[in-house]
Amino acid sequence: MTGAGSATTEHVTEAIARLRRHTDLPISVGFGIRTPEQAANIARLADGVVVGSALVDKIAQAKSADQAVTDVLSLCSALAEGVRSARH
């Protein structure tokens, strides 16, 4: 499940429950995830967290290629820490 918009935790929880009734495959979710807190919330519900639009935005907002790399790495690190915090 992915998308550039955002979904409520309630909607994501319901959607994951519906999917789990039909598959044993891992479920990854990505709906407007931009912060470590959002990543942690999704990590508590799903098997994987997908981030796309937030990374594209960091690249688009960067003033240089070096800044884009730095900003993307920083965001990835923060999001990963959010996921790890939810899994402990």
Contacts in CASP RR format, 6 or more apart in sequence:
PFRMAT RR
TARGET T0000
AUTHOR 0000-0000-0000
METHOD contacts of the structure
MODEL  1
MTGAGSATTEHVTEAIARLRRHTDLPISVGFGIRTPEQAANIARLADGVV
VGSALVDKIAQAKSADQAVTDVLSLCSALAEGVRSARH
1 12 0 8 1.000
1 15 0 8 1.000
1 16 0 8 1.000
1 19 0 8 1.000
1 27 0 8 1.000
1 28 0 8 1.000
1 29 0 8 1.000
1 30 0 8 1.000
1 31 0 8 1.000
2 28 0 8 1.000
2 29 0 8 1.000
2 30 0 8 1.000
2 31 0 8 1.000
2 50 0 8 1.000
2 52 0 8 1.000
3 30 0 8 1.000
3 31 0 8 1.000
3 32 0 8 1.000
3 53 0 8 1.000
4 32 0 8 1.000
4 53 0 8 1.000
5 31 0 8 1.000
5 32 0 8 1.000
5 53 0 8 1.000
6 31 0 8 1.000
6 32 0 8 1.000
7 15 0 8 1.000
7 31 0 8 1.000
9 41 0 8 1.000
9 45 0 8 1.000
12 29 0 8 1.000
12 31 0 8 1.000
12 42 0 8 1.000
12 45 0 8 1.000
12 46 0 8 1.000
13 45 0 8 1.000
15 29 0 8 1.000
16 27 0 8 1.000
16 29 0 8 1.000
16 45 0 8 1.000
16 46 0 8 1.000
19 27 0 8 1.000
20 27 0 8 1.000
26 47 0 8 1.000
26 48 0 8 1.000
27 46 0 8 1.000
27 47 0 8 1.000
27 48 0 8 1.000
28 46 0 8 1.000
28 47 0 8 1.000
28 48 0 8 1.000
28 49 0 8 1.000
28 50 0 8 1.000
29 42 0 8 1.000
29 45 0 8 1.000
29 46 0 8 1.000
29 48 0 8 1.000
29 49 0 8 1.000
29 50 0 8 1.000
30 42 0 8 1.000
30 49 0 8 1.000
30 50 0 8 1.000
30 51 0 8 1.000
30 52 0 8 1.000
32 38 0 8 1.000
32 53 0 8 1.000
32 54 0 8 1.000
33 39 0 8 1.000
33 42 0 8 1.000
33 49 0 8 1.000
33 50 0 8 1.000
33 51 0 8 1.000
33 54 0 8 1.000
33 79 0 8 1.000
34 51 0 8 1.000
34 53 0 8 1.000
34 54 0 8 1.000
35 78 0 8 1.000
35 79 0 8 1.000
36 78 0 8 1.000
36 79 0 8 1.000
36 81 0 8 1.000
36 82 0 8 1.000
36 85 0 8 1.000
37 82 0 8 1.000
39 49 0 8 1.000
39 51 0 8 1.000
39 79 0 8 1.000
39 80 0 8 1.000
39 82 0 8 1.000
39 83 0 8 1.000
39 86 0 8 1.000
40 82 0 8 1.000
40 83 0 8 1.000
40 85 0 8 1.000
40 86 0 8 1.000
41 86 0 8 1.000
42 48 0 8 1.000
42 49 0 8 1.000
43 49 0 8 1.000
43 82 0 8 1.000
43 83 0 8 1.000
43 86 0 8 1.000
43 87 0 8 1.000
44 86 0 8 1.000
48 83 0 8 1.000
49 79 0 8 1.000
49 83 0 8 1.000
51 75 0 8 1.000
51 76 0 8 1.000
51 79 0 8 1.000
54 75 0 8 1.000
54 79 0 8 1.000
55 72 0 8 1.000
55 75 0 8 1.000
55 76 0 8 1.000
58 68 0 8 1.000
58 71 0 8 1.000
58 72 0 8 1.000
58 75 0 8 1.000
59 68 0 8 1.000
59 71 0 8 1.000
59 72 0 8 1.000
61 71 0 8 1.000
62 68 0 8 1.000
62 71 0 8 1.000
END
